Amino acid sequence: MTDLLIKLFIKDKNVKDTKVRSKFGMLASITGIVINIFLSIIKLIIGIIANSISIISDAVNNISDVGSSVVTMIGFKISQKKIDKDHPWGHGRMEYIAAFIVDMIILMVGIELLRTSVDKIIHPELPDVSIATIIILVLAILTKLWLFFFYRKIAKTIDSNAVKGNAYDSISDSISTFVVLISAVIAKICGVSIDGYASLLVSLFIIYTGFTAIKETVDLLLGMKPDPEFIKNIEREAKKYDMISGIHDIMVHDYGPGRKIVSFHAEVPADGDICKVHDIIDQMEQDMLKKFNCITTIHMDPIVVNNEEINSMRKFTEKIVTDLNPKFSIHDFRMTDGGKRVNLIFDLVVPRDKEYNADEIRKNIQKQIHEKNEKYYAVIKVETSYI
């Protein structure tokens, strides 16, 4: 069914094109609006007839899903606005803002259902559940499950956090409706009302889903660590080019799906032809745009690669550093000979997984280098990685 809808309404499948991404987003939103309006009306009717607060709560949840789909649709529309003088990187983050609003709607619905559930537990009533009610609830669960897989496929296809939020919502709806179904079956068979408790479970699950989704979206808005696989692909691609010894100081700025800005330093031979190196760097930037759909800025770092003493000391220093911690690394290694004193100058990169004592690490490395040769003095700049 998902593939059929995509085939019917979207002819061009090139999701790198922002207009195509928008079509996928609009398809997801409109499909969600139609299905959730239908489910909310049906559930509201059977909930009123059966006098079941859990079914009515589930109907209200579906009504909120309509609002979520509308917000997602508006977010996609605004995110496709062209670059203007006030927004040189476009409006792509509007999609993240839309996702945040959807997540807040999920959370508020959960809190409201929690309130009504507590009231129903204090003042319980036995719902009037029919076989038709149970059948409709089963169909609602199956429909929401399909909608979850539909949203998830589109979210993966276009890498959309807003659509992913709707997928979260749909799977939470499936589980919550299943809890409502159990409550209805128990009321039908045993004549016992657990309606309020079922509604309470539904509300708690919705609140948990809302908090989880909010955290993911806020991380994107604040600027989170880039995907490690994306960084590995950038590093692998850079190593394919002549005269590039390595790259470091990688930074990734996310201005919305398909709007990544990447920068890094590329180590090149200090004695190389500067014009040739510049041409290679230019080609890398163009190729990165085509392959990874990201604007890339590359800074050239000249290093000596044909000096035996420098190469030997670089390897020696790298071993000291990795023996201290395999996650540590060095770059921009160079040596300046002042006659009686030789400075080994380099940057030491430590991860952000915990606090490190920079002075202690620096002194440890300086001591080992000086012990190898009393002429050697290490000048170390300790920095943390952005990836």
C-alpha positions in Angstrom: 0.0 0.0 0.0 2.8 2.4 0.9 4.7 1.7 -2.4 1.4 2.2 -4.3 0.8 5.6 -2.8 4.3 6.7 -3.5 4.0 5.4 -7.1 0.7 7.2 -7.6 1.6 10.6 -6.2 5.4 10.9 -6.6 7.0 10.4 -10.0 10.5 11.7 -9.3 12.3 9.8 -6.5 15.4 12.0 -6.3 15.1 12.9 -2.6 18.2 15.2 -2.8 15.9 17.6 -4.6 14.1 19.7 -2.0 10.9 19.8 -4.1 10.8 16.0 -4.1 11.4 15.9 -0.3 8.5 18.3 0.1 6.2 16.0 -2.0 7.1 13.0 0.2 6.4 15.2 3.3 3.1 16.4 2.0 2.1 12.8 1.1 2.9 11.7 4.6 1.0 14.6 6.2 -2.2 14.3 4.0 -2.4 10.5 4.5 -2.1 11.0 8.3 -4.8 13.7 8.3 -7.3 11.6 6.4 -6.7 8.4 8.4 -6.7 10.1 11.8 -9.9 12.1 11.1 -11.7 8.9 10.1 -10.4 7.0 13.2 -11.1 9.8 15.6 -14.8 10.1 14.4 -15.4 6.3 14.7 -13.7 6.0 18.1 -15.6 9.1 19.5 -18.9 7.6 18.4 -18.3 4.2 19.9 -16.7 5.7 23.0 -19.8 7.8 23.7 -22.2 4.9 23.0 -20.1 2.5 25.2 -19.6 5.2 27.9 -15.9 4.3 27.8 -13.4 7.1 28.9 -10.4 5.0 27.5 -12.0 4.8 24.0 -12.9 8.5 24.1 -9.4 9.3 25.3 -8.0 7.3 22.3 -10.3 9.3 20.0 -9.0 12.6 21.4 -5.4 11.2 20.8 -6.3 10.7 17.2 -7.7 14.2 16.9 -4.3 15.5 18.2 -2.6 13.4 15.5 -4.5 15.4 12.9 -3.1 18.5 14.4 0.4 16.9 14.3 0.1 16.1 10.6 -1.1 19.7 9.9 1.9 21.1 11.7 4.2 18.7 9.9 2.7 19.8 6.5 3.2 23.5 7.4 6.7 22.8 8.5 7.6 21.1 5.2 6.0 24.0 3.3 8.0 26.7 5.1 11.3 24.7 5.0 11.2 24.8 1.2 11.2 28.6 1.1 14.1 30.0 -0.9 17.2 31.5 0.7 16.8 35.2 1.5 19.0 37.9 2.8 18.1 37.2 6.5 18.4 33.4 6.1 21.5 32.6 3.9 21.3 28.9 4.7 17.6 28.6 4.0 14.6 27.6 6.2 15.4 23.9 6.6 15.4 24.0 10.4 11.7 24.8 10.3 11.2 21.1 9.8 12.9 20.5 13.2 10.7 23.2 14.8 7.6 21.5 13.3 8.8 18.2 14.8 9.2 19.9 18.2 5.6 21.3 18.1 4.3 17.8 17.2 6.3 16.3 20.1 4.8 19.0 22.5 1.3 18.1 21.2 1.9 14.5 22.0 3.1 15.4 25.5 0.2 17.7 26.3 -2.3 15.1 25.1 -0.7 12.5 27.4 -0.9 14.9 30.4 -4.6 15.7 29.8 -5.4 12.0 29.4 -3.6 11.4 32.7 -5.8 13.9 34.4 -9.1 12.3 33.1 -7.8 8.8 33.8 -7.3 9.6 37.5 -10.8 11.0 37.7 -12.2 7.8 36.1 -10.3 5.7 38.6 -11.8 7.7 41.5 -15.3 7.5 39.9 -15.4 4.2 38.0 -18.3 3.2 35.6 -18.7 -0.1 33.7 -18.6 0.6 30.0 -21.2 -0.9 27.7 -19.0 -2.8 25.2 -20.4 -4.7 22.1 -18.7 -7.1 19.7 -18.8 -4.3 17.1 -16.8 -2.1 19.4 -14.1 -4.7 19.8 -13.9 -5.3 16.0 -13.6 -1.6 15.4 -10.7 -1.3 17.9 -8.9 -4.2 16.3 -9.2 -2.5 12.9 -8.0 0.7 14.4 -4.9 -1.0 15.8 -4.1 -2.6 12.4 -4.6 0.8 10.6 -2.3 2.6 13.0 0.3 -0.1 12.6 0.2 0.4 8.9 0.5 4.1 9.3 3.6 3.6 11.6 5.3 1.6 8.8 4.2 4.1 6.2 5.7 7.1 8.2 8.8 5.1 9.0 9.5 4.3 5.4 9.1 8.0 4.3 11.1 9.2 7.3 14.0 7.0 6.3 13.6 7.9 2.6 13.9 11.6 3.1 15.7 11.6 6.5 13.0 13.6 8.2 12.7 14.0 12.0 9.2 15.5 11.7 7.9 12.4 9.9 9.8 10.2 12.3 7.9 12.0 15.1 4.6 11.0 13.5 5.8 7.4 13.3 6.5 7.5 17.0 3.0 8.8 17.6 1.5 6.1 15.4 3.2 3.2 17.2 2.3 4.7 20.6 -1.4 4.9 19.3 -1.3 1.2 18.3 -0.1 0.2 21.8 -2.5 2.5 23.6 -5.5 1.3 21.5 -4.4 -2.3 22.3 -4.6 -1.5 26.0 -8.0 0.0 25.4 -9.0 -3.2 23.6 -7.9 -5.3 26.6 -10.0 -3.1 28.9 -13.0 -3.5 26.6 -12.7 -7.3 26.4 -12.3 -7.6 30.2 -15.4 -5.4 30.7 -17.4 -7.5 28.2 -16.3 -11.0 29.6 -15.8 -10.3 33.3 -18.1 -7.4 33.9 -15.2 -5.6 35.6 -14.3 -2.0 34.8 -10.5 -1.3 34.5 -11.3 1.5 32.0 -9.6 4.2 34.1 -6.5 2.1 34.7 -6.2 1.3 31.0 -6.6 5.0 30.2 -3.9 5.7 32.8 -1.4 3.3 31.1 -2.2 4.9 27.7 -1.5 8.4 29.1 1.8 7.4 30.7 2.9 5.7 27.5 2.0 8.8 25.4 3.9 11.1 27.9 7.0 8.8 27.6 6.8 8.9 23.8 6.5 12.7 23.9 9.5 13.1 26.1 11.6 10.8 24.0 10.7 12.6 20.8 11.2 16.0 22.3 14.8 15.0 23.4 15.7 13.9 19.9 14.3 17.1 18.3 15.9 19.4 20.8 19.3 17.7 20.2 19.0 18.5 16.5 18.1 22.1 17.3 21.0 22.5 19.7 23.5 20.9 17.4 24.2 17.3 18.1 27.2 15.1 17.3 27.2 14.1 13.6 26.5 10.5 12.4 29.8 8.5 12.9 29.1 6.7 9.6 28.9 10.1 7.8 32.3 11.1 9.2 33.9 7.8 8.2 32.6 8.3 4.7 34.0 11.8 4.6 37.4 10.5 5.8 37.4 7.6 3.3 36.6 9.9 0.4 39.3 12.4 1.4 42.0 9.7 1.4 41.3 8.9 -2.3 43.0 12.2 -3.4 46.7 12.6 -4.2 48.8 14.7 -1.8 46.3 14.4 1.0 48.0 12.8 4.0 45.1 13.0 6.4 42.3 15.2 7.6 41.3 16.5 11.1 39.3 19.2 12.9 36.1 18.0 11.1 33.0 20.1 11.9 29.5 19.5 10.7 26.8 22.2 10.9 23.2 21.0 10.3 20.8 23.6 8.9 18.1 21.1 8.2 17.8 17.9 6.2 19.9 18.1 3.1 21.6 21.3 4.3 24.8 20.3 6.0 27.9 22.5 6.1 31.2 20.6 6.5 34.7 21.9 7.2 38.0 20.2 7.9 41.7 20.6 7.7 43.6 18.6 5.1 47.3 17.8 5.6 49.3 18.3 2.4 53.1 18.1 1.6 54.9 21.3 2.7 57.1 21.1 -0.4 54.2 20.4 -2.8 53.2 22.7 -5.7 50.7 25.1 -4.0 48.7 25.6 -7.3 48.3 21.8 -7.8 47.3 21.3 -4.1 44.8 24.1 -4.4 43.2 22.5 -7.5 42.9 19.2 -5.6 41.2 20.9 -2.7 38.8 22.7 -5.1 38.0 19.3 -6.7 37.4 17.7 -3.3 35.0 20.4 -2.3 33.0 20.0 -5.6 33.0 16.2 -5.3 31.8 16.3 -1.6 28.8 18.4 -2.7 27.9 15.9 -5.4 28.4 12.7 -3.3 27.2 13.8 0.2 25.0 16.8 -0.7 26.9 19.1 1.7 28.8 22.3 1.2 32.4 21.7 2.2 35.2 24.1 3.1 38.7 22.7 3.3 41.7 24.3 5.0 45.2 23.3 3.9 47.7 22.3 6.6 51.2 21.9 5.1 53.3 19.2 6.8 56.8 17.8 6.1 56.5 14.3 4.7 60.1 13.6 3.4 62.2 14.1 6.5 63.3 10.9 8.2 63.7 12.4 11.7 60.4 14.2 11.6 58.6 11.0 10.4 60.3 8.9 13.0 59.4 11.3 15.9 55.8 11.6 14.6 55.4 7.8 14.9 57.1 7.8 18.3 54.8 10.6 19.5 51.7 8.9 18.1 52.6 5.7 20.0 53.0 7.6 23.3 49.6 9.2 22.8 47.7 6.1 21.9 49.4 4.1 24.7 47.9 6.7 27.1 44.5 6.4 25.5 43.6 4.7 22.1 41.0 7.5 21.6 43.7 10.2 21.6 45.2 11.5 18.4 47.6 14.1 17.1 47.8 16.3 14.1 49.8 19.3 12.7 53.0 17.7 13.8 56.1 19.8 13.0 59.7 20.3 14.4 61.7 23.5 14.7 65.4 23.2 15.3 66.9 26.0 17.3 70.3 24.4 17.6 70.5 23.4 21.3 66.7 22.9 21.5 64.3 21.2 19.1 60.6 21.9 19.5 58.1 19.2 18.6 54.9 21.2 18.0 51.5 19.4 17.6 47.9 19.4 18.6 46.6 16.6 20.8 42.9 15.7 20.3 41.0 14.2 23.2 37.3 13.0 23.1 34.4 14.6 24.8 33.3 11.5 26.6 34.6 12.7 29.9 36.7 15.4 31.6 40.5 15.0 31.0 43.3 16.7 33.0 45.0 18.5 30.1 48.0 19.6 32.2 48.7 16.1 33.5 48.4 14.5 30.0 50.7 17.3 28.5 53.4 16.8 31.2 53.3 13.0 30.7 53.9 13.2 27.0 56.5 16.0 27.4 58.4 13.9 29.9 58.6 10.8 27.6 59.7 12.8 24.6 62.4 14.7 26.5 63.7 11.3 27.9 64.2 10.1 24.4 66.4 13.0 23.6 67.3 15.9 25.9 67.2 18.3 23.0 63.5 17.5 22.3 60.8 19.7 24.0 57.1 19.1 23.2 54.9 22.1 22.7 51.4 20.7 22.9 48.0 22.2 22.4 45.2 20.1 23.9 41.8 20.3 22.2 38.6 18.4 22.0 36.9 16.8 19.0 33.7 18.1 17.4 32.8 14.6 16.1 
